[in-house]
Amino acid sequence: MNKLSGYLIKNASLVNDGQIKECDLLIKNGHIERIDSSINQDKIQANIIEAKGSYVLPGVIDSQVHFREPGLIHKGEIKTESMAAIAGGVTSYIDQPNTIPSAITILELEKKYLRASKVSWANYSFNLGATNDNLEELKRASKENIAGIKIFMGSSTGNMLVDNQKSIERIFSEVDHQLIAHCEDEQTIKKNLEDLIKKKGERGLLASDHPIIRSSEGCYLSSSKAINLAKKTGARFHVYHVSTAIELDLFDGSIPLKEKRITSEACVHHLWFCDEDYKSLGNKIKWNPAVKTGLDRAALRRGLLDGRIDVVSTDHAPHTLEEKLRPYSKAPAGGPSIQYSLLAMIEMTKQSNMDITKVVQLMCHNQADLFRINKRGYLREGYHADIVIVDPMKNTVVEEKKILSKCSWSPFENQTFGSNITHTFVNGVLNYQNGKILGDTNGHRLQFLRK
């Protein structure tokens, strides 16, 4: 099959630019060479993929992952997590800086890029981490080669909390780059935790207490302060993993994305789970920010439709099952989700007014537009051939033996999704087909169209 040059996908339902069209698509030399209503296969020396009845989508771009390398490779590695990514239709990702050592210098960041160039199955970029005292390093970050500057305004895995107000203000006013933040108010979290420990004792804390400790009020307080600072300074600012209904009032859905300077993300777990699920899943759905109420979940889903939420990502953050099964106070926050994120979002179209064109907008188009990623996120002639084929009539059952993340568990285990990812192309190479990883690693470093 590989002796022929390129691939011709026939009779597919292409989902792109808000429409579904019956088209053929030709892949040559790593790019989309032609999209047409009918391409004569007799005149094309290419491998033929018959896709009648299937959706063809742009490869998903996940702008928030934690692949754990370097320093935490017992949880996950760039190689293993990027394999899980392409199995889930995710062809590009942006990894976070809270590794060991933390990626808070250009030197450490470039080490991660070098590693990814050797082992990543998907296209990659990395955020540079902010601290209270690395302002000059942040100002050196290339806008064309580095995704953004990540600011932890709430503590998470790794000790990267930026809590000096003067440092935060200088970052917002002096760093000309895409700024990104995890927003939770640390003092609110500490007080809520202290109050619960007085009431229940530390050993009495349960996973269901997590949204009480890391409360909606703590999220709103931090997000609103950061957004006000961004408005004051004119910074380009993106809020990761919005998790509450009240935070949605901070964002404007009436402005076209390309004109926005303040943008937002929702994560799949906040859109899928709610506080009722702590009873059955416990620490497996312990994330920062916390999974909150069913009302919050419903509001976030509405935010996808009205433009207040701009992109959907995963915050994929694997931990070992042993770590997650510890008592609540000892269990780390985060979990693996990248392999099933697209399928979960497609499943949500059956539960809401959202359709698959909206899923593609949130997970592909808007990701590319927000971060200004060069020639990815759309099915267009001349673009990199990052392509996913989805069979909407074939079920996918989440089973341990099929999970490719190194941690080998998923909060979606035993879930049946009503669709199936059959093919994933990365830069024109068929790297995943019908449950199998194919060929060699083929991820490229993402490039950004920024002046």
C-alpha positions as CSV (number, residue, x, y, z in Angstrom):
1,M,0.0,0.0,0.0
2,N,2.8,2.5,0.9
3,K,4.5,2.1,-2.5
4,L,1.9,4.4,-4.0
5,S,2.3,8.2,-3.6
6,G,-0.2,9.7,-1.3
7,Y,-3.8,8.9,-0.5
8,L,-7.2,9.6,-2.1
9,I,-10.1,9.7,0.3
10,K,-13.3,9.0,-1.7
11,N,-16.9,9.8,-1.1
12,A,-16.4,11.3,2.3
13,S,-18.5,13.8,4.3
14,L,-16.0,16.6,4.8
15,V,-16.7,18.6,8.0
16,N,-15.1,22.0,7.5
17,D,-15.9,25.7,7.8
18,G,-19.3,25.1,9.4
19,Q,-20.5,22.8,6.6
20,I,-20.7,19.1,5.7
21,K,-20.0,18.4,2.0
22,E,-19.7,15.2,0.1
23,C,-16.2,15.4,-1.5
24,D,-13.0,13.6,-2.4
25,L,-9.7,14.7,-0.9
26,L,-6.2,14.0,-2.2
27,I,-3.2,13.9,0.0
28,K,0.3,14.4,-1.6
29,N,3.7,15.2,-0.1
30,G,2.3,15.8,3.4
31,H,-0.3,18.3,2.3
32,I,-3.9,18.5,1.1
33,E,-3.4,18.8,-2.7
34,R,-6.9,18.8,-3.9
35,I,-10.5,18.8,-2.6
36,D,-13.2,18.3,-5.2
37,S,-16.7,16.8,-5.6
38,S,-15.2,14.0,-7.6
39,I,-11.5,13.1,-8.3
40,N,-10.9,10.4,-10.9
41,Q,-9.0,7.7,-9.1
42,D,-7.9,6.1,-12.4
43,K,-5.7,9.2,-13.1
44,I,-4.2,9.3,-9.6
45,Q,-1.4,7.1,-8.4
46,A,-2.5,7.0,-4.8
47,N,-3.8,4.7,-2.1
48,I,-7.6,4.7,-2.2
49,I,-9.6,5.0,1.1
50,E,-13.3,4.5,0.6
51,A,-15.0,6.7,3.2
52,K,-18.6,6.7,2.2
53,G,-20.8,7.1,5.3
54,S,-17.8,8.5,7.3
55,Y,-16.9,12.0,8.4
56,V,-13.6,13.4,7.5
57,L,-12.4,16.1,9.9
58,P,-9.3,18.3,10.4
59,G,-7.0,16.8,13.0
60,V,-7.9,18.0,16.5
61,I,-5.6,20.5,18.1
62,D,-5.4,20.1,21.9
63,S,-3.9,23.3,23.4
64,Q,-3.7,22.0,27.0
65,V,-1.9,18.8,27.8
66,H,0.5,17.5,30.4
67,F,2.6,14.7,28.8
68,R,4.8,14.5,32.0
69,E,8.2,14.5,30.3
70,P,10.8,15.2,31.7
71,G,10.9,14.1,35.3
72,L,7.5,12.4,35.7
73,I,7.7,9.7,33.2
74,H,6.3,7.0,35.5
75,K,3.0,8.8,34.8
76,G,3.4,9.4,31.0
77,E,5.9,10.2,28.3
78,I,5.7,12.3,25.1
79,K,5.9,9.0,23.1
80,T,3.0,7.2,24.9
81,E,0.7,10.2,25.3
82,S,1.1,11.3,21.7
83,M,0.3,7.8,20.6
84,A,-2.9,8.1,22.7
85,A,-3.5,11.4,21.0
86,I,-3.5,10.2,17.4
87,A,-5.6,7.2,18.4
88,G,-8.1,9.9,19.6
89,G,-7.8,12.0,16.4
90,V,-5.6,14.6,18.1
91,T,-2.8,15.5,15.6
92,S,-1.4,18.6,17.4
93,Y,-0.9,19.5,21.0
94,I,0.5,22.2,23.3
95,D,2.2,20.8,26.4
96,Q,2.5,22.6,29.8
97,P,5.7,23.6,31.7
98,N,5.1,22.0,35.1
99,T,7.5,19.1,34.6
100,I,10.7,18.3,36.5
101,P,12.6,20.5,35.9
102,S,10.0,23.1,35.1
103,A,10.2,24.6,31.6
104,I,10.8,28.2,32.9
105,T,13.8,29.0,30.7
106,I,14.3,28.9,27.0
107,L,17.0,26.3,27.4
108,E,14.8,23.9,29.3
109,L,12.0,24.5,26.8
110,E,14.3,23.7,23.8
111,K,15.3,20.4,25.5
112,K,11.6,19.5,25.4
113,Y,11.3,20.4,21.7
114,L,14.4,18.3,20.9
115,R,12.9,15.3,22.7
116,A,9.6,15.7,21.0
117,S,11.3,15.9,17.6
118,K,12.5,12.4,18.2
119,V,9.6,10.6,19.8
120,S,6.3,12.5,19.2
121,W,3.6,10.9,17.0
122,A,1.7,14.2,16.9
123,N,2.7,17.8,16.1
124,Y,3.9,19.6,19.2
125,S,4.5,22.9,20.9
126,F,5.2,23.9,24.5
127,N,4.3,26.8,26.7
128,L,7.0,28.6,28.6
129,G,6.3,28.8,32.3
130,A,6.1,32.0,34.3
131,T,7.4,32.4,37.8
132,N,7.6,35.3,40.2
133,D,11.1,36.2,39.0
134,N,11.7,35.1,35.3
135,L,10.3,38.1,33.5
136,E,13.4,38.7,31.4
137,E,13.3,35.1,30.2
138,L,9.6,35.4,29.2
139,K,10.3,38.5,27.2
140,R,12.8,36.5,25.1
141,A,10.3,33.9,24.0
142,S,9.7,33.7,20.3
143,K,6.1,34.3,19.2
144,E,6.7,32.3,16.0
145,N,8.1,29.2,17.7
146,I,6.6,29.0,21.2
147,A,2.9,28.6,21.8
148,G,2.5,30.9,24.8
149,I,3.4,31.9,28.4
150,K,1.6,29.8,31.1
151,I,0.9,31.5,34.4
152,F,-0.3,29.4,37.3
153,M,-2.6,31.7,39.4
154,G,-3.7,28.6,41.3
155,S,-1.5,25.8,42.5
156,S,-1.5,22.5,40.6
157,T,0.9,19.6,39.9
158,G,4.4,21.2,40.3
159,N,5.4,24.2,42.3
160,M,4.9,27.0,39.8
161,L,2.4,29.3,41.6
162,V,2.8,32.9,40.6
163,D,1.5,34.8,43.6
164,N,3.4,38.0,43.7
165,Q,1.1,40.7,42.5
166,K,3.8,43.0,41.2
167,S,5.3,40.1,39.2
168,I,1.9,39.3,37.7
169,E,1.3,43.0,36.7
170,R,4.7,43.2,35.0
171,I,4.1,40.0,33.1
172,F,0.8,41.4,31.8
173,S,2.2,44.8,30.9
174,E,5.6,43.9,29.6
175,V,5.4,40.5,27.9
176,D,4.2,40.7,24.3
177,H,3.1,37.1,23.8
178,Q,0.0,35.0,24.2
179,L,-0.5,34.8,27.9
180,I,-2.4,31.9,29.4
181,A,-3.5,31.2,33.0
182,H,-4.8,28.6,35.3
183,C,-7.1,30.8,37.5
184,E,-8.0,29.8,41.0
185,D,-7.6,32.0,44.1
186,E,-5.1,30.4,46.4
187,Q,-6.3,32.1,49.6
188,T,-9.9,31.0,49.0
189,I,-8.8,27.4,48.5
190,K,-6.7,27.5,51.7
191,K,-9.6,28.9,53.7
192,N,-12.1,26.4,52.3
193,L,-9.7,23.5,53.1
194,E,-9.0,24.7,56.6
195,D,-12.8,25.1,57.3
196,L,-13.5,21.5,56.0
197,I,-10.6,20.0,58.0
198,K,-11.9,21.6,61.2
199,K,-15.4,20.2,60.4
200,K,-14.4,16.7,59.1
201,G,-10.8,16.1,59.8
202,E,-8.2,15.6,57.1
203,R,-9.0,11.8,57.0
204,G,-12.6,12.6,56.6
205,L,-12.2,14.5,53.3
206,L,-13.6,12.9,50.2
207,A,-13.4,13.5,46.5
208,S,-16.9,15.0,46.6
209,D,-15.4,17.8,48.8
210,H,-13.1,18.9,46.0
211,P,-15.6,21.4,44.4
212,I,-16.2,22.8,47.9
213,I,-12.5,23.4,48.5
214,R,-11.7,24.6,45.0
215,S,-15.0,26.5,44.8
216,S,-16.7,28.5,42.1
217,E,-16.0,31.7,44.1
218,G,-12.3,31.0,44.0
219,C,-12.3,30.5,40.3
220,Y,-14.3,33.6,39.7
221,L,-12.2,35.8,41.9
222,S,-9.0,34.8,40.2
223,S,-10.4,34.9,36.6
224,S,-12.0,38.3,37.1
225,K,-8.9,39.8,38.5
226,A,-6.8,38.5,35.7
227,I,-9.2,39.6,33.0
228,N,-9.4,43.1,34.5
229,L,-5.6,43.3,34.4
230,A,-5.6,42.0,30.8
231,K,-8.1,44.7,29.8
232,K,-6.1,47.4,31.6
233,T,-2.8,46.4,30.0
234,G,-4.2,45.3,26.6
235,A,-2.6,41.9,26.9
236,R,-3.7,39.0,24.8
237,F,-5.0,36.6,27.5
238,H,-6.5,33.1,27.4
239,V,-8.2,31.5,30.4
240,Y,-7.7,27.7,30.6
241,H,-10.4,25.3,31.8
242,V,-13.3,27.6,32.7
243,S,-15.4,25.4,35.0
244,T,-18.2,27.5,36.4
245,A,-21.4,29.2,35.3
246,I,-20.5,32.5,36.9
247,E,-17.2,32.8,35.1
248,L,-19.0,32.8,31.7
249,D,-20.2,36.4,32.4
250,L,-16.6,37.5,32.1
251,F,-16.5,36.6,28.4
252,D,-18.1,38.2,25.3
253,G,-19.6,35.8,22.8
254,S,-20.6,38.6,20.4
255,I,-17.1,39.4,19.2
256,P,-15.6,37.3,16.3
257,L,-12.7,35.2,17.6
258,K,-10.1,36.8,15.4
259,E,-10.9,40.1,17.0
260,K,-10.8,38.9,20.6
261,R,-7.9,39.6,23.0
262,I,-9.5,37.8,25.9
263,T,-10.5,34.2,25.2
264,S,-11.6,31.1,27.1
265,E,-11.4,27.3,27.1
266,A,-13.6,24.5,28.4
267,C,-12.2,21.0,29.0
268,V,-14.0,17.8,28.1
269,H,-14.2,16.6,31.7
270,H,-16.0,19.7,32.9
271,L,-18.5,19.3,29.9
272,W,-19.0,15.6,30.5
273,F,-18.9,14.9,34.3
274,C,-20.6,16.7,37.2
275,D,-20.5,16.5,41.0
276,E,-22.9,13.5,41.1
277,D,-20.1,11.4,39.4
278,Y,-17.8,11.7,42.5
279,K,-19.9,8.9,44.1
280,S,-18.9,6.3,41.5
281,L,-15.5,7.7,40.2
282,G,-14.0,9.5,43.3
283,N,-10.5,10.7,42.7
284,K,-10.6,9.6,39.1
285,I,-12.4,12.8,38.4
286,K,-10.3,15.0,40.8
287,W,-9.1,17.8,38.6
288,N,-8.0,21.4,39.2
289,P,-10.2,23.3,38.8
290,A,-12.8,20.9,40.2
291,V,-15.6,19.2,38.4
292,K,-18.6,21.1,39.7
293,T,-22.4,21.0,39.5
294,G,-24.8,19.8,36.8
295,L,-25.9,23.4,36.5
296,D,-22.3,24.5,35.8
297,R,-21.9,21.8,33.3
298,A,-25.1,22.8,31.5
299,A,-24.0,26.5,31.5
300,L,-20.6,25.5,30.0
301,R,-22.4,23.6,27.2
302,R,-24.5,26.7,26.5
303,G,-21.3,28.7,26.4
304,L,-20.0,26.5,23.6
305,L,-23.0,27.6,21.5
306,D,-23.1,31.3,22.3
307,G,-19.4,32.0,21.7
308,R,-18.4,32.7,25.3
309,I,-16.3,29.5,25.2
310,D,-13.8,29.7,22.3
311,V,-12.1,26.3,22.4
312,V,-12.4,22.8,23.9
313,S,-9.2,21.0,25.1
314,T,-8.5,18.2,27.5
315,D,-6.0,19.2,30.2
316,H,-4.8,15.6,29.7
317,A,-2.8,14.9,32.8
318,P,-2.0,11.2,33.6
319,H,-1.2,9.9,37.0
320,T,-0.8,6.2,37.9
321,L,-3.9,4.5,39.2
322,E,-2.1,3.7,42.4
323,E,-1.7,7.5,43.0
324,K,-5.3,8.2,42.2
325,L,-6.6,5.6,44.5
326,R,-4.9,7.1,47.6
327,P,-7.1,8.9,50.2
328,Y,-8.4,12.2,48.8
329,S,-5.9,14.5,50.4
330,K,-3.0,12.4,49.1
331,A,-4.3,11.8,45.6
332,P,-3.0,14.2,42.8
333,A,-5.4,16.1,40.6
334,G,-5.6,15.3,36.9
335,G,-6.4,12.4,34.7
336,P,-5.9,11.0,31.1
337,S,-8.6,11.9,28.5
338,I,-7.0,12.7,25.2
339,Q,-7.7,9.3,23.5
340,Y,-11.4,9.8,24.0
341,S,-11.9,13.5,23.9
342,L,-13.2,13.8,20.3
343,L,-15.5,10.8,20.7
344,A,-16.9,12.3,23.9
345,M,-17.6,15.6,22.2
346,I,-19.3,13.9,19.2
347,E,-21.4,11.9,21.8
348,M,-22.4,15.2,23.3
349,T,-24.0,16.3,20.0
350,K,-26.6,13.6,20.7
351,Q,-27.4,15.2,24.1
352,S,-27.6,18.9,23.1
353,N,-28.2,21.4,20.3
354,M,-24.6,21.1,19.2
355,D,-23.7,19.4,16.0
356,I,-20.4,18.0,14.6
357,T,-19.6,21.2,12.7
358,K,-19.5,23.0,16.1
359,V,-17.3,20.3,17.5
360,V,-14.9,20.9,14.6
361,Q,-15.0,24.6,15.1
362,L,-14.2,24.3,18.9
363,M,-11.5,21.6,18.6
364,C,-9.9,22.4,15.3
365,H,-10.7,25.8,13.6
366,N,-10.8,28.0,16.7
367,Q,-7.7,26.4,18.2
368,A,-5.8,27.2,15.0
369,D,-7.2,30.7,14.9
370,L,-6.8,31.6,18.6
371,F,-3.1,30.5,18.6
372,R,-2.6,31.5,15.0
373,I,-1.2,28.1,14.0
374,N,0.2,28.0,10.5
375,K,-1.8,25.9,8.0
376,R,-3.4,23.5,10.4
377,G,-6.9,23.1,11.9
378,Y,-8.8,23.2,8.6
379,L,-9.4,21.0,5.5
380,R,-8.0,23.4,2.8
381,E,-5.8,22.9,-0.2
382,G,-2.2,23.6,0.7
383,Y,-2.7,22.9,4.4
384,H,-0.8,20.2,6.2
385,A,-2.7,16.9,5.9
386,D,-3.7,16.4,9.5
387,I,-6.9,14.5,8.9
388,V,-9.2,12.2,10.9
389,I,-11.8,9.8,9.6
390,V,-14.7,9.0,11.9
391,D,-17.3,6.3,11.4
392,P,-20.5,7.6,13.1
393,M,-22.2,4.2,13.0
394,K,-19.5,2.1,14.7
395,N,-19.3,2.0,18.5
396,T,-16.2,2.4,20.6
397,V,-16.1,0.7,24.0
398,V,-13.4,2.1,26.4
399,E,-11.5,-0.8,27.8
400,E,-8.2,-1.0,29.7
401,K,-6.5,-3.1,27.0
402,K,-7.2,-0.4,24.4
403,I,-5.9,2.5,26.4
404,L,-2.6,3.8,25.1
405,S,-1.7,6.3,27.8
406,K,1.1,5.0,30.0
407,C,-1.0,5.1,33.1
408,S,-3.4,2.5,31.5
409,W,-6.7,3.8,33.0
410,S,-9.4,6.3,32.0
411,P,-12.3,8.0,33.7
412,F,-14.3,6.9,30.6
413,E,-13.7,3.2,31.2
414,N,-16.7,1.1,30.3
415,Q,-18.3,3.9,28.4
416,T,-19.7,3.1,25.0
417,F,-19.3,5.9,22.4
418,G,-21.5,5.8,19.4
419,S,-18.8,6.6,16.9
420,N,-15.3,5.3,16.1
421,I,-12.0,6.8,14.8
422,T,-10.8,4.7,12.0
423,H,-7.9,6.7,10.5
424,T,-5.6,9.5,11.6
425,F,-3.1,11.2,9.2
426,V,-0.3,13.3,10.6
427,N,1.4,15.5,8.0
428,G,0.0,13.2,5.3
429,V,1.2,10.0,6.8
430,L,-1.4,7.4,7.9
431,N,-0.2,6.8,11.5
432,Y,-3.3,5.2,13.0
433,Q,-5.8,2.8,11.4
434,N,-8.5,0.7,13.0
435,G,-7.0,0.4,16.4
436,K,-3.3,0.2,15.4
437,I,-0.4,2.6,15.4
438,L,1.4,2.5,12.0
439,G,4.8,3.5,10.7
440,D,7.1,5.9,12.5
441,T,6.8,9.0,14.6
442,N,5.9,11.9,12.3
443,G,5.1,15.0,14.5
444,H,6.4,18.4,13.4
445,R,7.0,21.5,15.5
446,L,4.1,23.9,15.3
447,Q,4.7,27.3,13.8
448,F,2.7,30.4,14.6
449,L,1.8,33.4,12.4
450,R,2.6,36.2,14.8
451,K,4.3,39.5,14.3
